[in-house]
Amino acid sequence: MIICFSGTGNSLAVAMEVKKHLVGHSLLRLDHINAAMMPARPIDDNEIIWVFPTYSWGMPPVIKQAIEVFKGNPDAVHHMITTCGDDVGNCASQWRKTIKRYGYKPFGAFSVQMPNTYVNMKGFDVDSTEIEKKKIDSMPGRVKQICDIIKSGKSHKINDVVKGSWPWVKTALIYPWFMRYEMNPANFRVDKSRCTSCGLCSERCPLDNIILSDTYPRWDNNCTMCLRCYHHCPTKAIGYLDKTKEKGQYTRYRNLVKD
């Protein structure tokens, strides 16, 4: 089974590509009605592949929650495929420890570079059109390489990831700071002169965290900070404080996943 959480579509595109190569694997999406709530019945598959984006050089909270409630075959092997704009720090080690903590077997850990989508901090923006295209064009080949390793049965303890510089600092220090101080949905803003009340932000929020109040979006507290609402807004009416005012949007997801 492939278990996928995707905010802006990058990880879903990777999961769908994985499914092409690993015939027989079903795809469970952790968004909308699933929202990190795993099936009540145990999952009997012998192989579980977790596909998710890297958040500030660590795992998204929704993936941690899913692993906590996961019920499955104790003899199954688990793999991680994480998408990232550039590097993942020690995300693989974090994932391995979490999988082990709940009595399961972590095998291969892999990363796939995809277009940057995080725009909420100074110095972070979407990629140029050229870089974005290069990453997307490289993705199928990279996924095939990963799937070939998984199918070979030789992925035990493989860490085929781009850690980047100072991985310990990024995952051990910056990640918890980010989780504590940069995951606040109260900081989202709506430009009412731009908002058309189309409802796309509410309709497409993966955790059903946005409701329309007086025709304008309002964020509840179950936000995973994936920024799907920001990137999917057709009029760029959504912002995060003033941090996204001059930033771009990632729109190629429409061609990637048709979702």
C-alpha positions as CSV (number, residue, x, y, z in Angstrom):
1,M,0.0,0.0,0.0
2,I,1.1,3.6,-0.8
3,I,0.0,6.0,1.9
4,C,0.2,9.6,0.7
5,F,-0.3,13.0,2.1
6,S,0.0,15.9,-0.4
7,G,-0.6,19.6,0.0
8,T,0.1,21.3,-3.3
9,G,0.2,18.1,-5.4
10,N,3.9,17.3,-5.6
11,S,3.7,14.3,-3.3
12,L,0.5,13.0,-4.9
13,A,2.2,13.2,-8.3
14,V,5.1,11.1,-6.9
15,A,2.7,8.6,-5.3
16,M,0.8,8.2,-8.6
17,E,4.1,7.6,-10.4
18,V,5.1,5.0,-7.8
19,K,1.8,3.2,-8.3
20,K,2.7,2.8,-12.0
21,H,5.9,0.9,-11.2
22,L,4.8,-1.1,-8.1
23,V,1.9,-3.0,-9.6
24,G,-0.6,-4.2,-7.0
25,H,-0.1,-1.4,-4.5
26,S,-3.2,0.5,-3.7
27,L,-3.1,4.2,-2.9
28,L,-4.5,5.7,0.3
29,R,-4.7,9.5,0.3
30,L,-4.7,11.2,3.7
31,D,-6.8,14.1,2.8
32,H,-10.4,15.2,3.1
33,I,-12.5,12.4,4.5
34,N,-9.4,10.4,5.5
35,A,-7.6,13.4,7.1
36,A,-4.9,11.3,8.7
37,M,-7.5,8.9,10.1
38,M,-6.3,5.4,9.1
39,P,-8.8,2.6,8.3
40,A,-10.1,0.9,11.5
41,R,-9.3,-2.5,10.0
42,P,-5.7,-3.6,10.1
43,I,-3.8,-3.2,6.8
44,D,-2.5,-6.6,5.8
45,D,-0.1,-5.5,3.1
46,N,3.5,-6.7,3.3
47,E,4.9,-3.4,2.1
48,I,3.9,0.1,3.1
49,I,5.3,3.2,1.3
50,W,4.8,6.5,3.0
51,V,4.9,9.4,0.5
52,F,4.8,13.0,1.9
53,P,6.4,16.4,1.7
54,T,9.2,17.5,3.9
55,Y,8.2,20.3,6.3
56,S,11.1,22.4,7.5
57,W,13.4,19.4,7.3
58,G,11.1,17.1,9.1
59,M,7.8,15.1,8.9
60,P,4.4,16.9,8.6
61,P,2.3,16.5,11.7
62,V,-0.4,14.7,9.7
63,I,2.1,11.9,8.9
64,K,3.2,11.5,12.5
65,Q,-0.5,11.2,13.5
66,A,-1.1,8.6,10.8
67,I,1.8,6.5,11.9
68,E,0.6,6.7,15.5
69,V,-2.8,5.2,14.7
70,F,-1.6,2.9,11.9
71,K,-2.6,-0.7,12.4
72,G,-1.0,-3.2,10.1
73,N,1.0,-6.4,9.6
74,P,3.9,-6.3,12.1
75,D,6.1,-8.2,9.6
76,A,5.5,-5.6,6.8
77,V,8.4,-3.4,5.6
78,H,8.0,0.3,5.5
79,H,9.6,2.7,3.0
80,M,9.7,6.5,3.0
81,I,9.6,8.7,-0.1
82,T,9.6,12.4,0.7
83,T,9.4,15.3,-1.6
84,C,11.5,18.4,-1.1
85,G,12.4,21.6,-2.8
86,D,16.1,21.1,-2.1
87,D,17.1,18.9,0.9
88,V,15.5,17.0,3.8
89,G,18.0,17.3,6.7
90,N,17.6,14.4,9.0
91,C,14.0,13.7,8.1
92,A,14.8,10.1,7.3
93,S,16.2,9.5,10.7
94,Q,13.1,11.1,12.3
95,W,10.8,8.9,10.2
96,R,12.8,5.7,11.1
97,K,12.6,6.4,14.8
98,T,8.9,7.1,14.5
99,I,8.2,3.8,12.6
100,K,10.3,1.8,15.1
101,R,8.6,3.4,18.1
102,Y,5.3,1.9,17.0
103,G,6.8,-1.6,16.4
104,Y,7.2,-1.6,12.6
105,K,10.2,-2.1,10.3
106,P,11.7,0.9,8.5
107,F,13.5,-0.1,5.3
108,G,14.5,2.3,2.5
109,A,14.2,6.1,2.8
110,F,14.3,8.2,-0.4
111,S,13.9,11.9,-1.4
112,V,12.6,13.4,-4.6
113,Q,13.3,17.0,-5.5
114,M,10.1,18.8,-6.6
115,P,9.3,22.5,-7.1
116,N,9.5,24.7,-4.1
117,T,6.1,25.7,-2.7
118,Y,6.9,27.1,0.8
119,V,6.7,30.9,0.6
120,N,5.9,32.0,4.2
121,M,9.4,33.1,5.3
122,K,11.9,35.6,4.0
123,G,14.2,34.1,1.3
124,F,11.7,31.4,0.4
125,D,9.7,31.6,-2.9
126,V,8.6,29.4,-5.7
127,D,11.2,28.3,-8.3
128,S,11.7,29.9,-11.6
129,T,9.8,28.4,-14.5
130,E,13.0,26.8,-15.8
131,I,13.9,25.2,-12.5
132,E,10.3,24.1,-11.8
133,K,10.2,22.3,-15.2
134,K,13.6,20.7,-14.7
135,K,12.5,19.2,-11.4
136,I,9.2,17.9,-12.8
137,D,10.8,16.4,-15.9
138,S,13.4,14.6,-13.7
139,M,10.8,13.2,-11.3
140,P,9.6,10.1,-13.3
141,G,13.2,8.9,-13.8
142,R,14.0,9.4,-10.1
143,V,10.8,7.5,-9.0
144,K,11.6,4.6,-11.3
145,Q,15.1,4.4,-9.8
146,I,13.6,4.3,-6.3
147,C,11.0,1.7,-7.3
148,D,13.7,-0.5,-8.9
149,I,15.6,-0.4,-5.5
150,I,12.4,-1.3,-3.6
151,K,11.5,-4.1,-6.0
152,S,15.1,-5.5,-5.7
153,G,14.5,-6.2,-2.0
154,K,17.8,-4.6,-1.2
155,S,16.6,-1.3,0.3
156,H,17.1,-2.3,4.0
157,K,18.5,0.8,5.9
158,I,19.2,2.6,2.6
159,N,19.1,6.4,3.1
160,D,19.0,7.7,-0.5
161,V,18.2,11.2,0.4
162,V,19.7,14.7,-0.1
163,K,20.4,15.8,3.5
164,G,21.9,19.1,2.6
165,S,24.3,21.1,4.9
166,W,23.9,21.1,8.7
167,P,21.2,18.4,8.7
168,W,21.2,18.0,12.5
169,V,20.7,21.7,13.1
170,K,17.9,21.9,10.5
171,T,15.9,18.9,11.9
172,A,16.8,19.1,15.6
173,L,16.5,22.9,16.0
174,I,14.8,24.6,13.1
175,Y,12.1,22.0,12.7
176,P,10.7,22.2,16.3
177,W,10.9,26.0,16.2
178,F,8.9,25.9,12.9
179,M,6.3,23.6,14.4
180,R,5.8,25.8,17.4
181,Y,5.9,29.3,15.8
182,E,5.2,29.0,12.1
183,M,2.1,26.7,12.0
184,N,-0.4,29.4,13.1
185,P,-3.5,29.5,10.8
186,A,-4.6,32.7,12.5
187,N,-2.0,34.5,10.4
188,F,-3.8,33.9,7.1
189,R,-5.3,37.0,5.6
190,V,-7.9,37.5,2.9
191,D,-7.9,40.5,0.5
192,K,-11.6,41.1,0.2
193,S,-11.1,43.3,-2.8
194,R,-9.6,40.3,-4.6
195,C,-11.7,37.4,-3.1
196,T,-14.6,36.3,-5.3
197,S,-16.0,33.9,-2.7
198,C,-15.5,31.0,-5.1
199,G,-14.9,28.6,-2.3
200,L,-12.0,26.8,-3.9
201,C,-9.8,27.2,-0.7
202,S,-12.5,25.5,1.4
203,E,-13.2,22.8,-1.2
204,R,-9.6,21.9,-1.7
205,C,-8.2,22.2,1.9
206,P,-6.9,18.7,2.6
207,L,-7.9,18.7,6.2
208,D,-11.3,20.5,5.7
209,N,-10.0,23.3,7.9
210,I,-11.4,26.3,5.9
211,I,-15.0,27.4,6.1
212,L,-16.7,30.3,4.4
213,S,-17.9,32.9,6.9
214,D,-19.9,35.8,5.5
215,T,-18.7,34.5,2.1
216,Y,-15.0,34.8,3.0
217,P,-12.7,32.0,4.1
218,R,-11.9,31.5,7.8
219,W,-9.3,29.1,9.1
220,D,-9.9,26.7,12.0
221,N,-7.1,25.2,14.1
222,N,-6.6,22.0,12.2
223,C,-4.1,23.5,9.7
224,T,-1.1,21.5,8.4
225,M,0.3,24.7,6.7
226,C,0.5,23.0,3.3
227,L,-0.4,26.3,1.6
228,R,-2.7,24.6,-0.9
229,C,-5.2,27.4,-0.2
230,Y,-2.7,30.1,-1.1
231,H,-1.4,28.4,-4.3
232,H,-4.9,27.3,-5.5
233,C,-6.5,30.7,-5.1
234,P,-7.3,32.0,-8.6
235,T,-7.1,35.7,-7.7
236,K,-4.3,35.5,-5.1
237,A,-6.6,36.9,-2.5
238,I,-5.0,34.7,0.3
239,G,-1.8,35.7,2.1
240,Y,0.1,34.9,5.2
241,L,0.5,38.1,7.2
242,D,2.5,40.3,4.8
243,K,5.1,37.5,4.1
244,T,3.6,36.3,0.8
245,K,2.7,39.7,-0.7
246,E,5.5,39.6,-3.4
247,K,5.7,35.8,-3.6
248,G,4.7,33.6,-6.5
249,Q,2.2,30.8,-6.7
250,Y,2.7,27.2,-7.7
251,T,0.2,26.3,-10.3
252,R,1.7,23.4,-12.3
253,Y,-0.1,20.9,-10.0
254,R,-3.1,21.2,-12.3
255,N,-1.1,19.4,-15.0
256,L,0.5,17.0,-12.6
257,V,-2.4,15.4,-10.8
258,K,-5.6,16.6,-12.6
259,D,-7.0,17.0,-9.1
